[in-house]
Amino acid sequence: MNRPRCARSAPKCPDLRAGIAILTGVFAATVFPATAAADATDDYPIPHRMIVTTCTAEQILTAARDFAPIYYERYIVDKHNKSPAVQQAAIDNVHYFYSLSLADRRAYSAEMVTNFADPMTASWPNWAKIFFNNKGVAAKETDHCADYPPDDQSVWD
């Protein structure tokens, strides 16, 4: 036998409403997992080698040019596809990061995990990718960066 269904406008339809509420909750928990669990680790989002390096941004970028040329070329091409103001802001932000103490760099990394709405990332999502996002490239860069001059600004061009 068919059980009578509640009309949508019926004031009392507890079984149907309870089922919908449960399904909605399960769906939301699956599709939108809790973001409070986001946490920085030694290599996420900024590789530990980049946090502890004593190299400058220019030394790191020069090492990338010589030891990870595909990543360097992609970064520079992408940089030049941005406005001059965004390009300079990216350079300034990277210089700022490497001017921080190790503890402040770690805090910056932790902040990156939870704050995706900073203006630089909105202007250019990959503004620091060659510095922060690839553990393998970071290893190549930090293994060799001290071999280069610290202030060669031409590496940005």
Helices and strands as residue ranges (DSSP letters): H 14-31, H 48-52, H 57-67, H 69-80, H 84-99, H 102-114, H 119-123, H 129-132, H 135-144, G 145-147, G 153-156
